[in-house]
Amino acid sequence: MSLQELKEQVRKLSVSDRLALVNAIIQSLQDIPQTENWQYLVARSHPWRKQLYIKGRKLLASTIWQDMMANQMSSEEAAENWDLPLCAIEEVINYCESHQELLKLEADEERYRLQVKGVSIESTNAA
């Protein structure tokens, strides 16, 4: 089954079944033993989010990474922008690049939860 076919099948599920599926996927990723040792990243307790945060801040690693990509920042620019050591930014990049599937699942989950609440997530930019 292709990814597109799988997505179409998931769209046919009820809201509660979709939520259960996403939770099961995230749980299965959580059960994978973490062998990595991060100096600047740490896990935080969250009902469904499993990605790592910057130690000492309520800041997701993916927030920095996405900001860098969206604004075409160098590692040095990101370090200055986020007031972090350059080695912390390099760790964020390594983590996010090696955990893209988890980050995508969590982004999908967040988008889905916003949709369920009726929050519009479409771009409002005028053409």
N, C-alpha and C positions, 0 to 999 in steps of 0.2 A: 504494500500500500504506500503510495507517495505521501509526502508531507501535505500536499494540497488536499488529497482525498481524506486524510486524517482530520485536517482542519474542518472540512465540510461535515464530517461525521460528528465532530465535537459541537459544531454549531446547532445540530439537531437535538442536542441534549437539553434537558430542562435546566433552569438556573441552579437548582440544588445539586443536580448531577454534575454539572460543569464545575461547580465549586468543590465538590467531593473529589473529582478527578484531579484538579489542580492541587488540592491539598495532599492527595496521595502521591503525586509526582514530587512535590516539594519534600514530603516526608521521606520518600525514597532517597532523595539527594542528601537529606540530613543524615540518614543512616550510614552514608559512606564515611568511613573513618577519615578524619582530617589528619594528614601526616605533615602538612606544611607548618612551618614555624614563621610567623610574621612578627616583625619588630614593631610596626606602626599600625597594624590592623588587629581588630578584636571582634569576637562574636558578641552580640547583645541579645537579651531575651526579647522576643517578639512573637506574637501569635502565629505568623506565617512567613515573615521575612527571615531568611537565613544568610543573606550575604553579609560581609564584614563591614565594620565601621572603622573610622579613624579613632585610635585610642584617645580617650579623654574628651571626645566630641560626639555630639549626636549627628554625625556626618557620614553618610554612606560613601563607601569607596567609589561606587558607580556614579555618584553625583559629581565627583571631581573628574572622573574619566569622561563622562558625557559632556561636561563643561569644556574640557580640553578639546574634544572632537568638534563640538558645535562652534567653538570660537577659534579653532585652529591654533591653540596655544602650544608653545614648546613646554617641555618639562620645567624649565627655569621660570617661565612666565606663570605656570600653574603654581609652582612653589611660592612665588611672590604673591600671587593673587589669593591663595588660600592660607598664607602664612604658615607654611610647612617646610621642613627640610627637603632638599632635592631627593634624597634617598627615600623619603616617604612617598613622594610622587612616583618615583620609579617602582616602588613596591605596589602602589595602587595600579599602575599600568600593568605590571606583571600579573597581579591578582585578577583584574578585570578581563584581560586577554585570555587567561587560562580558565575563567569561569563564566564565559559568555552565555552558556546554556542556562545556568541558574539566573543570571541577570535578566535574560529574556523572559524566562518563566515568571519571575517576580514582576517585571514590567507588565506582562500580560495580565497577571493577577490584579495588579493595581488598577489597570485600565478597566478590567471587568468589574471590579468593586465600585469604581466611579460610575460606570454605566448603570449598574444595579441601583445606585443611589440617585440616578437621573442627572448626573453631572455631565454636561456636554464636553466632549474632549476633541471635537473637531476644530480645526484652525478657523479663527475668526478674521484672518487677514483679508483685506479687500484686494481684489485683483487689479 
